Amino acid sequence: MNKTIEYYNENADKFILGTLNVDMMTIQKKFISYIPKGGKVLDLGCGSGRDSLFFKELGYYVTAVDGSAEMCIQAEKNIGQPVINMTFDKLDYEAEFDGIWACASLLHVPSRDIKDVLIKIERALKTGGYFYFSVKYGDYEGEREERYYTDYTEQSVETLFTAVPSLQKVDMWLTDDARHERNDRWINCIWVKK
């Protein structure tokens, strides 16, 4: 994981340039339709701050976090508010958020660690809160493009979530990469805490 964070620290400008203006509105609106107006949203692995800004401009109270210190500095400028420099394993909230958004961030968590992260996410959600995450579609785990990745299929996601039975699936769907020059497939999921 440290090598992945180092990559983002060293390549923050390039990464932000490639992701800041990517149109995620369809998925953002789908997620936010479940969250009460003015609710609290955690943007977990906020990257450029693109999604945090979208939610903030709609009147949601956003807490943005990222594991890369350099990414946090850049995201703060884009969002116009402080961004917390924190890795997933340090997540320590209790029934705080109406929604948690993890767009293309949990894919960097090794499979051996992901269940502990999901437990922390579940704990951070209020009862009735919603959790969105997206990961690359496939069955690869390891390093590519100087970062660590864990890819998932529908079945591996379903199996993963048996570790947190209070999170129940609302929806799961596949999309093409919103960056048209890329040909990755993504698996998107929304879960609710019962």
Kinemage of the C-alpha trace (Angstrom):
@kinemage 1
@onewidth
@group {chain A} dominant
@subgroup {mainchain}
@vectorlist {calphas} color= white
{ca met a 1} P 0.000 0.000 0.000
{ca asn a 2} L 2.860 2.398 0.759
{ca lys a 3} L 4.134 2.103 -2.811
{ca thr a 4} L 0.659 3.017 -4.082
{ca ile a 5} L 0.539 6.099 -1.839
{ca glu a 6} L 4.030 7.067 -2.998
{ca tyr a 7} L 2.815 6.803 -6.593
{ca tyr a 8} L -0.033 9.245 -5.905
{ca asn a 9} L 2.253 11.610 -3.993
{ca glu a 10} L 4.645 11.685 -6.947
{ca asn a 11} L 1.987 11.786 -9.681
{ca ala a 12} L -0.791 13.875 -8.093
{ca asp a 13} L -0.777 16.560 -10.811
{ca lys a 14} L -0.943 14.014 -13.633
{ca phe a 15} L -3.646 11.948 -11.901
{ca ile a 16} L -5.811 14.989 -11.172
{ca leu a 17} L -5.460 16.224 -14.733
{ca gly a 18} L -6.797 12.874 -15.956
{ca thr a 19} L -9.688 12.545 -13.510
{ca leu a 20} L -10.907 15.955 -12.324
{ca asn a 21} L -13.242 16.592 -15.250
{ca val a 22} L -14.431 13.021 -15.821
{ca asp a 23} L -18.233 12.996 -15.957
{ca met a 24} L -19.518 10.830 -13.089
{ca met a 25} L -22.845 12.656 -12.758
{ca thr a 26} L -25.118 9.681 -13.513
{ca ile a 27} L -23.557 7.589 -10.743
{ca gln a 28} L -23.180 10.552 -8.361
{ca lys a 29} L -26.896 11.358 -8.737
{ca lys a 30} L -27.889 7.716 -8.269
{ca phe a 31} L -25.931 7.550 -4.988
{ca ile a 32} L -27.063 10.920 -3.674
{ca ser a 33} L -30.717 10.085 -4.355
{ca tyr a 34} L -30.524 7.785 -1.310
{ca ile a 35} L -28.988 10.409 1.000
{ca pro a 36} L -31.203 12.877 2.895
{ca lys a 37} L -30.843 16.522 1.834
{ca gly a 38} L -28.048 18.176 3.789
{ca gly a 39} L -26.808 14.771 4.968
{ca lys a 40} L -23.244 13.884 5.891
{ca val a 41} L -21.139 12.185 3.206
{ca leu a 42} L -17.676 10.692 3.590
{ca asp a 43} L -15.648 10.741 0.363
{ca leu a 44} L -13.249 7.888 1.075
{ca gly a 45} L -10.185 8.221 -1.132
{ca cys a 46} L -11.290 11.532 -2.596
{ca gly a 47} L -8.432 11.896 -5.097
{ca ser a 48} L -8.865 15.200 -6.921
{ca gly a 49} L -11.899 16.161 -4.838
{ca arg a 50} L -14.173 16.044 -7.910
{ca asp a 51} L -16.948 14.094 -6.190
{ca ser a 52} L -16.656 15.930 -2.873
{ca leu a 53} L -17.161 19.218 -4.694
{ca phe a 54} L -20.206 17.857 -6.526
{ca phe a 55} L -21.845 16.743 -3.254
{ca lys a 56} L -20.853 19.941 -1.436
{ca glu a 57} L -22.390 22.108 -4.164
{ca leu a 58} L -25.655 20.193 -3.722
{ca gly a 59} L -25.702 21.160 -0.043
{ca tyr a 60} L -24.317 18.000 1.553
{ca tyr a 61} L -21.866 18.155 4.439
{ca val a 62} L -18.756 16.442 3.053
{ca thr a 63} L -15.788 14.944 4.860
{ca ala a 64} L -13.036 14.208 2.331
{ca val a 65} L -10.121 11.897 3.101
{ca asp a 66} L -7.232 10.515 1.084
{ca gly a 67} L -4.147 8.463 1.906
{ca ser a 68} L -1.865 10.610 -0.256
{ca ala a 69} L -0.693 13.818 1.424
{ca glu a 70} L -0.045 15.472 -1.945
{ca met a 71} L -3.497 14.498 -3.205
{ca cys a 72} L -5.014 16.071 -0.072
{ca ile a 73} L -3.223 19.365 -0.753
{ca gln a 74} L -4.529 19.432 -4.328
{ca ala a 75} L -8.049 18.320 -3.368
{ca glu a 76} L -8.285 21.055 -0.724
{ca lys a 77} L -7.802 23.647 -3.477
{ca asn a 78} L -10.464 22.027 -5.662
{ca ile a 79} L -13.044 21.543 -2.891
{ca gly a 80} L -12.347 24.698 -0.918
{ca gln a 81} L -12.176 22.930 2.441
{ca pro a 82} L -9.685 20.862 4.467
{ca val a 83} L -9.062 17.272 3.390
{ca ile a 84} L -7.995 14.688 5.970
{ca asn a 85} L -4.825 12.725 5.185
{ca met a 86} L -5.775 9.241 6.371
{ca thr a 87} L -5.429 5.677 5.125
{ca phe a 88} L -8.379 3.271 5.130
{ca asp a 89} L -7.048 1.259 8.080
{ca lys a 90} L -7.144 4.393 10.275
{ca leu a 91} L -10.854 5.040 9.639
{ca asp a 92} L -12.386 5.542 13.084
{ca tyr a 93} L -15.920 6.957 12.936
{ca glu a 94} L -18.979 5.703 14.764
{ca ala a 95} L -22.434 6.037 13.111
{ca glu a 96} L -21.361 9.384 11.647
{ca phe a 97} L -22.364 9.365 7.973
{ca asp a 98} L -25.565 9.145 5.941
{ca gly a 99} L -23.479 8.064 2.969
{ca ile a 100} L -19.980 6.842 2.189
{ca trp a 101} L -18.624 7.239 -1.338
{ca ala a 102} L -15.561 5.186 -2.331
{ca cys a 103} L -15.122 5.715 -6.059
{ca ala a 104} L -12.146 3.782 -7.467
{ca ser a 105} L -10.302 3.836 -4.144
{ca leu a 106} L -10.858 0.521 -2.348
{ca leu a 107} L -9.391 -1.255 -5.379
{ca his a 108} L -5.967 -0.489 -3.881
{ca val a 109} L -6.672 -2.487 -0.697
{ca pro a 110} L -5.154 -6.000 -0.685
{ca ser a 111} L -7.728 -8.783 -0.373
{ca arg a 112} L -6.234 -9.803 2.987
{ca asp a 113} L -7.111 -6.353 4.425
{ca ile a 114} L -10.400 -5.459 2.744
{ca lys a 115} L -12.716 -7.130 5.287
{ca asp a 116} L -11.261 -5.042 8.128
{ca val a 117} L -11.789 -1.901 6.037
{ca leu a 118} L -15.412 -2.867 5.308
{ca ile a 119} L -16.041 -3.371 9.020
{ca lys a 120} L -14.722 0.154 9.679
{ca ile a 121} L -16.925 1.529 6.872
{ca glu a 122} L -19.991 -0.234 8.280
{ca arg a 123} L -19.243 1.208 11.729
{ca ala a 124} L -18.900 4.732 10.277
{ca leu a 125} L -22.340 4.578 8.631
{ca lys a 126} L -25.520 5.531 10.415
{ca thr a 127} L -28.248 2.902 10.411
{ca gly a 128} L -30.035 3.434 7.102
{ca gly a 129} L -26.866 4.913 5.592
{ca tyr a 130} L -25.691 4.041 2.084
{ca phe a 131} L -22.291 2.941 0.827
{ca tyr a 132} L -21.180 3.244 -2.798
{ca phe a 133} L -17.972 1.786 -4.127
{ca ser a 134} L -16.478 0.976 -7.494
{ca val a 135} L -13.605 -1.323 -8.376
{ca lys a 136} L -12.140 -2.666 -11.591
{ca tyr a 137} L -13.862 -5.744 -12.944
{ca gly a 138} L -11.835 -8.948 -13.091
{ca asp a 139} L -9.958 -11.423 -10.946
{ca tyr a 140} L -6.459 -9.909 -10.888
{ca glu a 141} L -4.602 -9.006 -7.697
{ca gly a 142} L -1.152 -7.490 -7.638
{ca glu a 143} L 0.858 -4.590 -8.950
{ca arg a 144} L 0.203 -2.878 -12.284
{ca glu a 145} L 0.994 0.654 -13.426
{ca glu a 146} L 3.122 1.132 -10.256
{ca arg a 147} L 0.141 0.601 -7.928
{ca tyr a 148} L -1.436 -2.333 -6.089
{ca tyr a 149} L -4.845 -3.475 -7.351
{ca thr a 150} L -7.471 -5.973 -6.296
{ca asp a 151} L -10.105 -6.542 -8.978
{ca tyr a 152} L -13.533 -8.046 -8.308
{ca thr a 153} L -16.371 -9.876 -9.994
{ca glu a 154} L -20.016 -9.895 -8.890
{ca gln a 155} L -19.405 -13.203 -7.090
{ca ser a 156} L -16.262 -12.059 -5.275
{ca val a 157} L -18.057 -8.881 -4.127
{ca glu a 158} L -21.001 -10.928 -2.805
{ca thr a 159} L -18.592 -13.234 -0.963
{ca leu a 160} L -16.689 -10.279 0.465
{ca phe a 161} L -19.797 -8.710 1.962
{ca thr a 162} L -20.667 -11.814 3.981
{ca ala a 163} L -18.137 -10.319 6.460
{ca val a 164} L -20.559 -7.434 7.133
{ca pro a 165} L -24.083 -8.915 7.199
{ca ser a 166} L -25.647 -5.615 8.336
{ca leu a 167} L -24.776 -4.182 4.894
{ca gln a 168} L -27.378 -5.293 2.365
{ca lys a 169} L -27.071 -4.917 -1.390
{ca val a 170} L -29.255 -2.296 -3.042
{ca asp a 171} L -27.754 -2.438 -6.526
{ca met a 172} L -24.771 -3.753 -8.466
{ca trp a 173} L -24.001 -2.915 -12.090
{ca leu a 174} L -21.166 -2.791 -14.616
{ca thr a 175} L -19.976 0.284 -16.498
{ca asp a 176} L -17.322 1.125 -19.035
{ca asp a 177} L -14.567 3.484 -17.956
{ca ala a 178} L -15.827 7.081 -17.961
{ca arg a 179} L -12.419 8.085 -19.370
{ca his a 180} L -13.104 7.214 -22.989
{ca glu a 181} L -9.467 6.541 -23.819
{ca arg a 182} L -9.455 3.653 -21.286
{ca asn a 183} L -11.096 0.273 -21.878
{ca asp a 184} L -11.449 -0.907 -18.274
{ca arg a 185} L -14.748 -2.303 -17.003
{ca trp a 186} L -15.937 -1.295 -13.530
{ca ile a 187} L -18.223 -2.952 -11.037
{ca asn a 188} L -20.356 -0.454 -9.094
{ca cys a 189} L -22.234 -1.281 -5.905
{ca ile a 190} L -24.585 0.413 -3.468
{ca trp a 191} L -25.199 -1.149 -0.057
{ca val a 192} L -27.375 -0.003 2.850
{ca lys a 193} L -26.778 -0.490 6.559
{ca lys a 194} L -29.764 -2.190 8.158
